Amino acid sequence: MDYIQASALSQSFKRFSKRLSPSRDPTPSELQQQQQQQPNEDNNKLKKSNSRGFTPFQARRQSLTAPCEKVLDSTAAATDTPTSPYGPLKVVTATACCPKRPNKARESKTRRDCGEDAVFVCRNFPSNSTVDRVCSIGVADGVGSYSLRGIDPSIFAWAIMEGTKEVFETDASVTCIQALTKSYEKICSEARVEAGGSTACIVSLHHGKSSNGAPVLKLTAASLGDSSFLVVRDGNIIYRSEEQLHCFNCPYQLSVPRNSAKPNQDDPSKAFVLDDPIDLVKGDIVIVATDGLTDNVFDADVAKIVSGIKEATDKDTAAKMASELLKTAYLNSRSKEAYTPFTKYSIEHHQSYIPNGKVDDITFVVALIA
């Protein structure tokens, strides 16, 4: 699997979720600072559809100090002439990553340097599957604090992703939460990783029929922590998964070693599970991402960027979407002026106002329904 890559360096931050801390009105000085970053007051009145909120597109177009090179992974999840009895829909994916601290030692034949993140796209499924699965996608964000103990956070993140992919490739009827659970249990039982922790977001797409009999792709998912996914249709976000946080800088996370003496240790049973599938149609776009993207680009801007791109082929379109998203996230994360989701949450949850982006590992997959 291949990726967009760029260099970065900074301290990682996390954010609160609105539902986890009482809100307050910003002070006059904070309001003045917000208005300086958002000159169009009407846009500040846009109705929020989830805790992250929608804001106008503000990404700056400038040269990258460490330019994004290219999208290499942009391949169809099905052939141009699918044999599914449900219809011709297929999935075209483009995967992007940008490590904040590049480390070539993390790379291998099956891995690229995503910093402390990990990702997979699975297209090989058992032939005897009872589900006509087309594509499964996963992202994970390794818990950075383990590095203070001399532990590479990416090790557990890759273990949970590769284990989940392996389950999908061998179990014909597994669900997203079952695949994640089996992967975690195997890591624990076989002591595959000495110590570590990670968030996880798993999405799977399979052929099906809508209520009126039209061919669709059915999306199911499971997520734990602040890695998330959203679905864009005709420029609008029709679904956004919720993020799970215990407190500031502490998302829900799978971790090892498992300690029964810690009743608050997270496990897959605490994951958000989407069992009632979302019906996807041609032209829909699914973005599965770690918080390196969602902390630096507002959901409305994500939707605007991907919806405004149409290239000659579906592969080129998906690749361009991923490239433009990564450039925007990269620029915002290094900006000293951009008003980002990270800035917004800092104000809303009693943190010092920081008028800039958050440099973090940026990893995501764009899946275009074609």
C-alpha positions in Angstrom: 0.0 0.0 0.0 1.3 3.4 -0.9 0.8 6.9 0.5 1.2 10.6 0.2 4.1 11.6 2.5 5.4 14.8 3.9 7.7 15.8 6.8 6.5 17.3 10.1 7.6 18.0 13.7 5.5 19.1 16.7 3.9 18.2 20.0 0.7 16.3 19.6 -2.5 17.6 21.3 -5.9 16.0 21.8 -9.2 17.7 22.3 -12.3 17.5 24.4 -15.7 16.4 23.1 -18.5 18.8 23.8 -20.5 16.3 25.7 -17.7 15.6 28.2 -17.3 19.0 29.7 -19.7 21.8 30.6 -19.6 24.6 28.1 -19.2 28.3 28.7 -19.5 31.5 26.7 -16.2 32.8 25.4 -14.8 36.0 27.0 -14.9 39.2 25.0 -11.2 38.9 24.2 -11.8 35.3 22.9 -14.7 36.5 20.8 -12.6 39.2 19.3 -9.9 36.7 18.5 -12.5 34.3 16.9 -13.9 37.1 14.8 -10.5 38.0 13.5 -10.1 34.4 12.3 -13.6 34.3 11.0 -14.5 37.6 9.4 -17.9 36.4 8.0 -20.1 36.5 11.1 -23.0 34.9 9.2 -21.0 31.7 8.8 -20.6 31.6 12.5 -24.3 31.1 12.8 -24.4 28.0 10.7 -26.4 25.3 12.5 -24.1 22.6 13.9 -25.0 19.0 12.9 -22.5 17.4 15.4 -20.1 18.3 18.1 -17.3 19.3 15.7 -19.4 21.8 13.8 -19.3 23.2 10.3 -17.3 26.4 9.3 -16.5 28.0 6.0 -13.5 26.9 3.9 -10.4 28.8 5.1 -7.5 26.7 3.9 -4.6 28.8 2.6 -3.1 27.9 -0.7 0.7 28.3 -0.4 3.8 26.4 -1.1 4.6 23.5 1.3 7.9 23.7 3.1 8.0 19.9 2.8 5.8 19.2 -0.2 3.4 16.3 -0.4 4.8 14.1 -3.1 2.1 12.0 -4.7 -0.8 9.6 -4.2 0.4 6.2 -5.0 -2.4 4.0 -3.6 -5.4 4.7 -5.8 -6.9 1.4 -6.9 -10.3 0.0 -7.6 -11.7 -2.3 -5.0 -13.6 -4.1 -7.8 -13.0 -4.7 -11.5 -14.5 -2.4 -14.1 -17.0 -5.1 -14.8 -18.1 -6.4 -11.4 -19.8 -9.8 -11.3 -21.9 -9.1 -8.3 -25.6 -9.9 -8.8 -26.5 -6.7 -7.0 -25.2 -4.3 -9.6 -22.2 -2.5 -10.9 -21.2 -0.3 -7.9 -17.5 -0.5 -6.9 -15.2 1.3 -4.5 -12.1 3.3 -5.5 -9.7 4.2 -2.6 -6.9 6.6 -2.1 -4.8 6.4 1.1 -2.7 9.3 2.4 -0.4 9.7 5.4 1.9 12.4 6.7 4.1 11.5 9.7 4.9 14.4 12.1 8.3 12.8 12.8 9.4 10.8 9.7 11.1 7.5 10.6 12.1 5.2 7.7 12.8 2.4 10.1 9.0 2.0 10.4 8.7 1.1 6.7 8.4 -2.4 5.3 6.9 -4.2 2.3 3.4 -3.9 3.9 3.9 -0.7 5.9 4.7 2.9 5.2 5.8 5.5 7.7 2.5 6.9 9.0 4.2 8.1 12.2 2.3 6.7 15.2 -0.7 5.9 13.0 -1.5 2.8 11.0 -4.0 2.0 8.2 -5.2 -0.8 6.0 -7.5 -1.3 3.0 -8.7 -4.9 2.5 -10.0 -6.2 -0.8 -9.4 -9.9 -0.5 -12.2 -11.9 1.1 -13.1 -15.6 1.4 -15.0 -16.9 -1.6 -17.6 -18.6 0.6 -18.6 -15.4 2.3 -22.3 -14.9 3.0 -21.7 -11.2 2.6 -20.8 -9.8 -0.8 -18.1 -7.6 0.7 -16.3 -5.1 -1.5 -13.9 -3.3 0.7 -12.9 -2.9 4.4 -10.9 0.0 5.7 -9.3 0.7 9.1 -7.2 3.5 10.7 -5.6 3.6 14.1 -3.8 6.3 16.1 -1.1 5.0 18.5 -1.2 6.7 21.9 1.8 9.0 21.8 2.5 9.0 25.6 4.0 5.5 25.3 7.0 7.1 23.6 7.9 8.6 26.9 8.5 5.1 28.1 10.7 4.2 25.2 7.9 2.4 23.3 7.1 3.1 19.7 3.3 3.9 19.7 3.0 2.7 16.1 3.8 -0.9 17.0 0.4 -1.5 18.7 -1.4 0.6 16.1 -0.1 -1.6 13.3 -0.7 -4.8 15.2 -4.4 -4.0 15.7 -4.8 -2.9 12.1 -3.0 -5.9 10.5 -4.8 -8.3 12.8 -8.2 -6.8 11.9 -7.3 -7.1 8.2 -6.3 -10.7 8.7 -9.6 -11.5 10.3 -11.5 -10.0 7.3 -9.4 -12.0 4.9 -10.1 -15.3 6.7 -13.6 -15.1 8.2 -16.4 -15.0 5.7 -19.1 -13.4 7.7 -17.3 -11.4 10.4 -18.6 -7.9 11.3 -16.5 -4.8 12.0 -16.7 -5.1 15.7 -16.1 -8.8 15.6 -13.0 -8.3 13.5 -11.6 -5.6 15.8 -12.4 -7.8 18.9 -10.7 -10.9 17.4 -7.6 -8.8 16.5 -7.4 -7.4 20.0 -7.9 -10.7 21.8 -5.2 -12.3 19.7 -2.8 -9.6 20.5 -3.5 -10.0 24.2 -3.5 -13.9 24.3 -0.4 -14.2 22.2 1.5 -11.3 23.8 2.2 -10.0 20.3 2.9 -6.5 21.7 4.6 -5.8 25.0 2.9 -2.5 25.7 1.0 0.1 23.8 -2.4 1.6 23.0 -4.4 2.9 20.1 -7.7 4.2 18.9 -9.4 2.4 16.0 -12.0 3.0 13.3 -13.1 0.2 11.1 -15.5 0.5 8.1 -16.7 -2.2 5.8 -18.7 -2.0 2.5 -20.7 -4.7 0.9 -23.2 -5.1 -1.9 -26.9 -5.0 -1.2 -30.3 -3.6 -2.1 -32.1 -0.5 -0.9 -35.6 -0.6 0.4 -36.9 0.0 -3.1 -34.7 -2.7 -4.6 -32.0 -0.4 -6.1 -28.4 -1.6 -5.9 -26.4 0.1 -3.1 -23.3 -0.5 -1.0 -24.1 -1.1 2.6 -21.7 0.6 5.1 -21.2 -0.8 8.6 -18.6 0.3 11.1 -17.1 0.1 14.6 -14.9 2.8 16.2 -13.2 3.4 19.5 -11.7 6.7 20.5 -11.3 9.8 18.3 -10.5 8.2 14.9 -13.7 8.6 12.9 -15.4 8.5 9.5 -17.9 10.6 7.6 -20.0 10.2 4.5 -20.4 13.0 1.9 -23.2 13.0 -0.7 -23.8 15.9 -3.1 -21.6 18.2 -1.1 -23.4 17.5 2.2 -22.4 15.3 5.1 -25.1 12.7 5.6 -23.3 10.9 8.4 -20.5 11.6 10.9 -19.4 9.0 13.5 -19.1 10.2 17.1 -15.8 10.5 18.9 -15.2 9.0 22.4 -13.0 10.7 25.0 -12.6 10.1 28.7 -11.2 13.6 29.3 -8.9 16.2 27.7 -6.0 14.4 25.8 -7.4 11.0 26.6 -9.5 9.2 23.9 -10.9 5.8 24.4 -8.2 3.3 23.5 -7.4 -0.3 23.3 -4.2 -1.1 25.2 -1.9 -3.8 26.4 -1.0 -5.3 28.7 -4.6 -5.9 29.8 -5.0 -5.2 33.5 -8.1 -6.5 35.2 -7.3 -4.3 38.2 -8.1 -1.2 36.1 -11.9 -1.3 35.7 -11.8 1.8 33.4 -9.5 0.1 30.9 -11.1 0.2 27.5 -11.9 -2.8 25.4 -13.8 -3.4 22.2 -17.1 -3.7 24.1 -17.0 0.1 24.6 -16.7 0.8 20.9 -19.4 2.6 18.9 -21.0 0.1 16.6 -23.0 0.9 13.4 -25.0 -2.2 12.8 -27.9 -0.5 10.9 -26.1 0.0 7.5 -25.9 3.2 5.6 -26.9 2.8 2.0 -24.3 4.3 -0.3 -25.0 5.2 -3.9 -22.8 6.2 -6.9 -20.9 9.4 -6.2 -20.9 9.1 -2.4 -17.6 9.6 -0.7 -16.4 8.0 2.6 -13.5 9.4 4.5 -12.0 7.3 7.3 -9.4 9.3 9.3 -7.3 9.7 12.4 -7.6 13.0 14.3 -4.6 14.5 12.4 -7.1 15.3 9.7 -10.2 16.1 11.8 -8.3 18.4 14.2 -7.1 20.5 11.4 -9.9 20.6 8.8 -13.5 21.2 9.7 -16.0 18.7 8.4 -17.7 21.2 6.2 -14.4 22.0 4.6 -13.7 18.3 4.0 -17.0 18.0 2.2 -16.4 21.1 0.1 -12.9 20.0 -0.9 -13.8 16.4 -2.0 -17.1 17.5 -3.6 -15.4 20.0 -5.9 -13.1 17.5 -7.6 -13.8 15.6 -10.8 -11.0 14.1 -12.8 -10.9 12.1 -16.0 -11.0 8.7 -14.2 -12.4 7.5 -10.9 -8.8 6.7 -9.8 -7.6 10.1 -10.6 -10.6 11.7 -8.8 -10.0 9.7 -5.6 -6.3 10.5 -5.7 -6.9 14.2 -6.2 -9.4 14.2 -3.3 -6.8 12.6 -1.0 -4.0 15.0 -2.2 -6.1 18.1 -1.7 -7.3 17.0 1.7 -3.7 16.2 2.8 -2.4 19.5 1.6 -5.1 21.4 3.4 -4.6 19.5 6.7 -0.8 19.9 6.3 -1.0 23.6 5.8 -3.5 24.2 8.6 -1.5 22.1 11.0 1.5 24.3 10.5 -0.3 27.6 10.3 0.1 30.3 13.0 -3.1 31.9 12.0 -5.6 29.3 10.9 -8.8 28.8 12.9 -9.0 25.0 13.2 -11.1 22.5 15.1 -8.2 22.2 17.6 -8.4 26.0 18.2 -12.2 25.8 18.5 -12.1 23.1 21.1 -9.4 24.9 23.1 -11.7 27.8 23.6 -14.8 25.8 24.3 -13.2 23.7 26.9 -11.3 26.2 29.0 -7.9 25.7 27.4 -5.6 28.6 26.4 -6.5 30.1 23.0 -4.0 28.9 20.4 -4.6 30.5 17.0 -2.9 27.8 15.0 -3.2 24.2 13.8 -2.1 21.1 15.5 0.9 19.2 14.0 0.1 15.5 14.3 0.3 12.4 12.2 -2.3 12.7 9.4 -3.7 9.4 8.1 -6.9 8.8 6.2 -8.5 6.9 3.3 -10.8 8.3 0.8 -13.3 5.8 -0.7 -15.3 6.9 -3.8 -18.4 5.0 -4.7 -18.2 4.6 -8.5 
